[in-house]
Amino acid sequence: MKRILLFAAALVFFMTSAAQEKPKDWARFYRYEKANAELAESGAKVDAVFMGNSITDNWAKYDPDFFTRNGFAGRGVSGQTTSQMLVRFRRDVLELKPHVVLIMAGTNDIAQNNGFITLENALGNIKSMCELARLHGIKVILCSVPPAFQFPWRKHIEPARIIVEYNRMLREYAESEKIPYLDYYSSLADERGGMPEKWSSDGVHPNRECYVTVMEPLALKAVNKVLHTKKNYVSELQ
């Protein structure tokens, strides 16, 4: 009888704990929930939203001044695929009502972070984001996927050739829809189709010098052309 009571008590404890556990937020809406609410409350104007994965997430962390000085909002989430970005696109882009969104996505689709997905279907998610933005009067800048020779967390995948093909598809779509295409890849790729040590410690994620020296000037040039602005920001390397 005692064993039965102990088993019943353990079962009740387990069921209660499971019920209290917070459900998994697959798209990670929580990541910018507070920041989005603060922006809405402040009434601050958002000129551009940078939508992406860890490459965009790190950018806002490494050089936050680049974003605040220019009226930009970084909305990158580490590890995310295009499918997850599409799900949170309304909250993290549309509801901020920016003048333009810069979309850089695909690295984690190629890395199969959420399982296998064809390049065509990853591109389909990109197309949906572009269509949603334009439907809401938001201009789009479509960015290339930066180079990578190997993914440290998916060493069995050989991404260099796949990234080249994916970027070709992105460029062709951008040209067909008259969407500006921002080519980071050509400025960052080495002879292997990877990112040199000068710009990255792991061959995938840019370092601060890479953001400041290469990517920020390219991004500002693209934004200025689309919005007819004259943003001219230069961060100091430390």
C-alpha positions as CSV (number, residue, x, y, z in Angstrom):
1,M,0.0,0.0,0.0
2,K,2.9,2.3,0.9
3,R,4.5,1.7,-2.5
4,I,1.2,2.5,-4.2
5,L,0.9,5.8,-2.4
6,L,4.5,6.8,-3.1
7,F,4.0,6.0,-6.8
8,A,0.8,8.0,-6.9
9,A,2.5,11.0,-5.2
10,A,5.4,10.8,-7.7
11,L,2.9,10.7,-10.7
12,V,1.0,13.7,-9.4
13,F,4.3,15.6,-9.0
14,F,5.4,14.7,-12.5
15,M,2.1,15.7,-14.1
16,T,2.0,19.0,-12.1
17,S,5.5,19.9,-13.2
18,A,4.8,19.1,-16.8
19,A,1.7,21.2,-16.8
20,Q,3.6,24.2,-15.3
21,E,6.5,23.9,-17.8
22,K,6.4,26.7,-20.3
23,P,5.6,25.5,-23.9
24,K,8.5,25.8,-26.3
25,D,8.4,29.0,-28.4
26,W,9.6,27.5,-31.7
27,A,9.8,30.8,-33.5
28,R,11.2,32.6,-30.4
29,F,8.8,35.4,-30.4
30,Y,10.0,36.2,-26.9
31,R,13.4,37.2,-28.1
32,Y,12.3,40.7,-29.1
33,E,9.0,41.0,-27.4
34,K,10.2,43.5,-24.8
35,A,12.2,45.5,-27.4
36,N,9.3,45.7,-29.8
37,A,7.0,46.9,-27.0
38,E,9.5,49.6,-26.0
39,L,9.8,50.8,-29.5
40,A,6.0,51.0,-29.9
41,E,5.7,52.9,-26.6
42,S,8.4,55.3,-27.5
43,G,7.0,56.1,-30.9
44,A,10.5,56.1,-32.3
45,K,10.8,55.9,-36.1
46,V,12.5,52.8,-37.5
47,D,14.2,53.4,-40.8
48,A,15.3,49.8,-41.3
49,V,14.9,46.4,-39.7
50,F,17.7,43.9,-40.2
51,M,16.1,40.4,-40.3
52,G,18.3,37.4,-39.9
53,N,20.0,34.7,-37.9
54,S,23.1,34.8,-35.6
55,I,25.0,36.8,-38.2
56,T,22.5,39.6,-37.8
57,D,22.1,39.0,-34.1
58,N,25.9,39.3,-33.5
59,W,26.0,42.4,-35.6
60,A,23.7,44.3,-33.3
61,K,25.7,43.0,-30.3
62,Y,29.1,43.8,-31.6
63,D,28.2,47.3,-32.9
64,P,24.9,48.5,-31.3
65,D,25.8,52.1,-32.0
66,F,25.6,51.4,-35.7
67,F,21.9,50.6,-35.2
68,T,20.9,53.2,-32.7
69,R,22.6,56.1,-34.6
70,N,20.8,55.2,-37.9
71,G,17.4,54.3,-36.7
72,F,17.9,50.6,-37.4
73,A,16.6,47.7,-35.5
74,G,18.4,44.4,-35.4
75,R,16.1,41.4,-35.4
76,G,18.4,38.4,-35.8
77,V,17.9,35.2,-33.8
78,S,20.8,32.7,-33.5
79,G,20.3,29.4,-35.2
80,Q,17.1,30.3,-37.1
81,T,16.0,29.1,-40.5
82,T,13.9,31.0,-43.0
83,S,10.8,29.1,-41.8
84,Q,11.2,30.5,-38.3
85,M,11.9,34.0,-39.6
86,L,8.8,33.8,-41.8
87,V,6.7,32.9,-38.7
88,R,7.9,35.9,-36.7
89,F,8.1,38.3,-39.6
90,R,4.8,40.0,-38.6
91,R,5.9,40.7,-35.0
92,D,9.5,41.6,-35.7
93,V,9.2,43.5,-39.0
94,L,5.7,44.4,-40.1
95,E,4.5,45.7,-36.8
96,L,7.6,47.9,-36.4
97,K,6.6,49.7,-39.7
98,P,10.1,50.3,-41.0
99,H,10.7,52.0,-44.3
100,V,12.9,49.1,-45.4
101,V,13.8,45.6,-44.3
102,L,17.1,43.9,-45.0
103,I,16.6,40.1,-45.2
104,M,19.7,37.9,-44.8
105,A,18.7,34.3,-44.3
106,G,19.6,30.8,-45.5
107,T,22.7,29.7,-43.7
108,N,20.9,27.6,-41.2
109,D,18.6,26.1,-43.9
110,I,21.7,24.9,-45.7
111,A,23.1,23.7,-42.3
112,Q,19.8,21.7,-41.8
113,N,19.2,23.2,-38.4
114,N,15.6,22.1,-38.5
115,G,16.1,19.2,-40.8
116,F,16.5,19.0,-44.6
117,I,14.8,21.7,-46.7
118,T,15.4,22.2,-50.4
119,L,16.8,25.5,-51.7
120,E,13.6,26.1,-53.6
121,N,11.5,25.9,-50.4
122,A,14.0,28.1,-48.5
123,L,13.7,30.6,-51.3
124,G,9.9,30.2,-51.1
125,N,10.1,31.5,-47.5
126,I,12.2,34.4,-48.6
127,K,9.7,35.2,-51.3
128,S,6.9,35.2,-48.8
129,M,8.7,37.6,-46.5
130,C,9.4,39.9,-49.5
131,E,5.7,39.8,-50.5
132,L,4.5,40.5,-47.0
133,A,6.8,43.5,-46.7
134,R,5.8,45.0,-50.0
135,L,2.1,44.4,-49.3
136,H,2.6,46.6,-46.2
137,G,4.5,49.3,-48.0
138,I,7.9,48.3,-46.7
139,K,10.8,48.3,-49.2
140,V,13.0,45.3,-49.3
141,I,16.8,44.8,-49.7
142,L,17.6,41.1,-50.2
143,C,21.0,40.1,-48.9
144,S,23.3,37.3,-50.0
145,V,24.3,34.6,-47.6
146,P,27.9,35.1,-46.5
147,P,30.4,32.5,-47.5
148,A,31.2,29.4,-45.4
149,F,33.6,26.6,-46.2
150,Q,32.4,24.4,-43.3
151,F,29.8,24.6,-40.5
152,P,31.5,23.8,-37.2
153,W,28.2,22.3,-35.9
154,R,27.5,20.4,-39.1
155,K,30.8,19.2,-40.4
156,H,29.4,16.5,-42.7
157,I,27.8,19.3,-44.9
158,E,29.9,21.0,-47.6
159,P,28.2,24.4,-47.8
160,A,30.5,26.4,-50.1
161,R,29.0,25.2,-53.4
162,I,25.5,25.2,-52.0
163,I,25.8,28.8,-50.9
164,V,26.9,29.9,-54.3
165,E,23.9,28.2,-55.9
166,Y,21.5,29.6,-53.3
167,N,22.9,33.1,-53.8
168,R,22.4,32.7,-57.5
169,M,18.8,31.9,-56.9
170,L,18.4,34.9,-54.5
171,R,19.9,37.2,-57.1
172,E,17.7,36.0,-59.9
173,Y,14.6,36.4,-57.8
174,A,15.6,39.9,-56.7
175,E,16.3,40.9,-60.3
176,S,13.0,39.5,-61.5
177,E,11.1,41.4,-58.9
178,K,13.3,44.6,-59.1
179,I,14.3,44.1,-55.5
180,P,17.8,45.6,-54.6
181,Y,20.3,42.7,-54.0
182,L,23.0,43.4,-51.4
183,D,26.0,41.2,-52.2
184,Y,28.1,40.6,-49.1
185,Y,29.4,37.3,-50.4
186,S,31.7,38.7,-53.1
187,S,33.4,41.0,-50.6
188,L,34.0,38.2,-48.0
189,A,34.7,35.0,-49.9
190,D,38.2,33.5,-50.2
191,E,39.5,31.2,-52.9
192,R,37.8,28.2,-51.2
193,G,34.4,29.8,-51.1
194,G,34.8,30.3,-47.3
195,M,35.4,33.3,-45.1
196,P,39.0,34.1,-44.3
197,E,40.4,34.1,-40.7
198,K,40.8,37.9,-41.0
199,W,37.0,38.3,-41.0
200,S,35.9,35.3,-38.9
201,S,37.2,33.1,-36.1
202,D,35.0,30.1,-37.0
203,G,34.6,30.6,-40.8
204,V,30.9,31.4,-40.5
205,H,30.2,34.3,-38.2
206,P,31.8,37.7,-39.0
207,N,33.9,39.4,-36.4
208,R,33.5,43.0,-35.4
209,E,36.1,44.2,-37.8
210,C,34.3,42.5,-40.6
211,Y,31.0,44.2,-39.7
212,V,32.5,47.6,-39.4
213,T,34.9,47.5,-42.3
214,V,33.0,45.5,-44.9
215,M,29.4,45.0,-44.1
216,E,28.3,48.3,-42.6
217,P,29.5,50.5,-45.6
218,L,27.7,48.1,-48.0
219,A,24.5,48.1,-45.9
220,L,24.5,51.9,-45.6
221,K,25.1,52.4,-49.3
222,A,22.1,50.1,-50.0
223,V,19.8,51.8,-47.5
224,N,20.8,55.2,-48.7
225,K,20.0,54.3,-52.3
226,V,16.6,52.8,-51.5
227,L,15.5,55.5,-49.0
228,H,17.2,58.4,-50.7
229,T,19.0,59.2,-47.4
230,K,22.6,60.3,-46.6
231,K,23.4,58.1,-43.6
232,N,27.2,58.2,-43.1
233,Y,28.3,56.3,-40.0
234,V,31.8,55.1,-39.2
235,S,32.4,53.1,-36.1
236,E,35.8,53.1,-34.4
237,L,37.5,49.7,-34.0
238,Q,38.8,48.9,-30.6
